[in-house]
Amino acid sequence: MAGDLSIENRLVVRVRALPYKGQANSALCKLIAKTFGVPKGKVAIASGHKSRHKTVLLAGDSKELAAHMENKLRELQIGAAKGE
C-alpha cells in the first residue's frame, strides 16, 4: 500500500559502502537497480539522503514495476527460507 511505512511494508537492505560523500546512497541505488532489473538511472533516493531510513523511487510503468517487484520479493523470501 503506497505511503504505508509500517514495518511489514519496508525492505531492509544493507550495503558495505560507507556513508561518505554519497557512497552508501549510490551503492543502495545500484543494488536496488540490479535486484529489480531496472537501469540505475531509474532509481533515486526520494528522501532520507542522510538518514538510515530512506524512501527510494523507481521510475517506470508502475503496474509493471509492482508486478516485477512482487515476483522478485517472493523469490528472495523463498531463497531466505531455504537458507540461500
C-alpha positions in Angstrom: 0.0 0.0 0.0 1.5 3.3 -1.1 2.5 5.6 1.8 2.3 2.8 4.4 5.6 2.8 6.2 4.7 0.1 8.7 7.5 -2.4 9.3 5.6 -5.0 7.3 5.9 -2.8 4.2 9.6 -2.0 4.4 12.5 -3.6 2.7 15.6 -3.9 4.8 18.8 -3.5 2.8 22.4 -3.3 3.9 25.3 -2.2 1.8 29.0 -2.2 2.7 29.8 1.2 1.3 30.5 3.9 3.8 28.1 6.8 4.3 30.7 9.2 2.9 30.1 11.6 0.1 27.0 9.6 -1.0 28.8 6.3 -1.5 26.3 4.3 0.5 23.4 6.0 -1.3 25.0 5.2 -4.6 25.6 1.6 -3.6 21.9 1.3 -2.5 20.6 2.6 -5.8 22.9 0.3 -7.7 21.8 -2.7 -5.6 18.1 -1.9 -6.0 18.5 -1.5 -9.7 20.4 -4.8 -10.1 18.0 -6.7 -7.8 14.8 -5.4 -9.5 16.2 -5.4 -13.1 15.9 -1.7 -13.8 18.6 0.7 -15.1 20.5 2.5 -12.3 19.3 5.9 -13.7 15.7 4.8 -12.9 16.4 4.5 -9.2 16.6 7.6 -7.0 16.5 8.3 -3.3 13.4 10.4 -2.7 14.0 11.2 0.9 16.4 10.3 3.7 19.7 11.1 1.9 21.4 11.5 5.3 19.3 9.0 7.2 19.4 5.3 7.7 15.7 5.2 6.7 15.2 6.1 3.1 12.4 6.3 0.6 13.5 5.1 -2.8 11.8 6.0 -6.1 11.8 3.7 -9.1 10.8 5.4 -12.4 8.8 3.4 -15.0 5.4 1.9 -15.5 4.0 1.5 -12.0 2.0 -1.7 -12.7 4.9 -3.4 -14.5 7.3 -2.4 -11.7 4.9 -3.5 -9.0 4.4 -6.9 -10.6 8.2 -7.3 -11.1 9.0 -6.3 -7.6 6.4 -8.7 -6.1 7.8 -11.6 -8.1 11.4 -10.7 -7.1 10.5 -10.3 -3.4 8.7 -13.6 -3.5 11.9 -15.2 -4.9 14.0 -13.6 -2.2 11.7 -14.8 0.5 11.8 -18.3 -0.8 15.6 -18.2 -1.0 15.9 -16.9 2.5 13.6 -19.6 3.8 15.8 -22.2 2.1 18.9 -20.6 3.6 20.3 -19.4 0.3 
